[in-house]
Amino acid sequence: MSPEDAPPPADQPPSAATPLARGVPRTRISATFIALIAALIVLVLLLVFILENTKRVKVSFFGASGHLPLGVALLLAAVAGALVLAISGAARVLQLRRRVRQRP
C-alpha cells in the first residue's frame, strides 16, 4: 500500500485530501446555471399541472368574479401568496436594518 492510497488522517476532513476537492472552484455563473435549470424544471412541471387541470371554476375576490381554469386559479393564488410573503419579508429586513443603524 503506497502513501497515496492511505486514508486521510482523522484530524483532516476527507474532502481536503481528495483530488476532486482541489479541482475547479464553483463560481456565481455555475450557481446561476444550476438555478436556471432548476427553475426550468419547475416551470415545466407547472405547465403540465395547468394543462391537466383545465376544468373551469368560478373565482370571486373582493366582489369581482369570473371563471378561470383550475390550474390558472391555483397558480394565481400561489403567486399572490408569494407576493404577500415577499412584502412582509422586505418590511422585516428594512426594520432590522433601521435598528442596526440606530445602535451606537
Sequence and secondary structure as in RCSB ss.txt:
>XXXX:A:sequence
MSPEDAPPPADQPPSAATPLARGVPRTRISATFIALIAALIVLVLLLVFILENTKRVKVSFFGASGHLPLGVALL
LAAVAGALVLAISGAARVLQLRRRVRQRP
>XXXX:A:secstr
  TTTS   TTS HHHHSGGGGS    HHHHHHHHHHHHHHHHHHHHHHHHH   EEEEEETTEEEEEEHHHHHH
HHHHHHHHHHHHHHHHHHHHHHHHHHH  
